[in-house]
Amino acid sequence: MSRQEYVEVSARAGVSRVLARAGYEVLEVALGVLALAASSKARFATPLSPVPFTLQTLVLLYIILVLRERAWRPVLSYIALGLAGLPVFAYGGGPAYVFSPTFGYLVGFLLASFVGGRLASGRVLTPRKLVLSSLVSTLVIYAAGYAYLTAWLAAVARTSLAAALVAGLVSGVLIFIPWDLLKALAAAVLVVATNKVRARLLKELKEYASP
């Protein structure tokens, strides 16, 4: 093979790798958006809170722990599609959703994907990183959701600031803690299982490829 042919083959191989990587990342985003949208519909409401119980935190934590520093991509895409009008949120979608009492949790999702993804970064996701990322991500979601819900109660529901602070804490944070702890544990278990399956598949592929 001449030098020119070698360069051409290498260039084509490089282009193929770039296209394959781009396709893989698009698939990541698409699957993440679909999972977030589907989990938002697995909900039930209580008279104790304007915020429904959903499976979204479980899905979000899983996305954060698997995609790590890339976790913000499907989350941002999900929020953008919802605000554009697609009914992917728990109660629909559209620009007016920013006035929903639950919109702060969506903002928290995006912030958590940055913070939690950063905490989970590195070559190896140790148990310490897994727990730390899950807990910090949940706290970030609570902080954004609580702040937004409190503001909504004071501005839209015409609740006094003192009452809004208490009501937001009770109905937007405290009643969700046991449920979210279970989801954080489930996400961690799913990630560990996913990593084991991935490691086994890679091992089998290497054994199959070896002469």
C-alpha positions, 0 to 999 in steps of 0.5 A: 500500500502506498503512502497516499493510499494509506492516508486515504484509508486512514482518513476514511476510517477517521470519518467513519469513527466520527460518524459512528460516534455522532450517531451513538451520541444522537441515540443517547440523547433520543433514548434519554428524552424518551425515558424522561418523557415516559417516566413523567407519565408514570405519575400519581397526584395527592391533595398534599402537593401540586407536584405529582409523584413520578418515576422521573428522578429514578430515570434522571439519576440513572442517566446521570450515573451512566452518561456522567458529563454527557447527562445534560444533553438529553435533559436539555433536549427534553426540556427544550422539546417540552417548552416547544410544545410537545406533551413530554412533561407530566402535565403536557408541555408548551411555553406556558409550562414555565408558570407551572408549580412544577417547573422548578424541578425541571430546572433542577433536573438540568442543574443536577445533570451538570453537577451530578454528572461532574461528580460521577466523572472519571474512569471508574464510578466507585461506590462513593462517587455513585452515592455522592452523585445521587445524593447531591443531584437529589439535593440540587433538584430539591433546591431548585424545585423548592425555590420555584414552588415557594415563589409560585405559591407566593405569586400565583396562589397569593400565599404569604411568604412565610406560609409559602416557605413552609408549604413549599418545604412540606409539599415540595420536599419533605413528602418526597424524601422517602420516595426519592431515597428509594429511587436513588437506591434503585438507580444505583442498583440499576447502574451497577447491574448495567456495568456488570452486563456491559463488562460481561459483553465486552469480555465475550466480544474480546474472546470472540474476536481473539484468534 
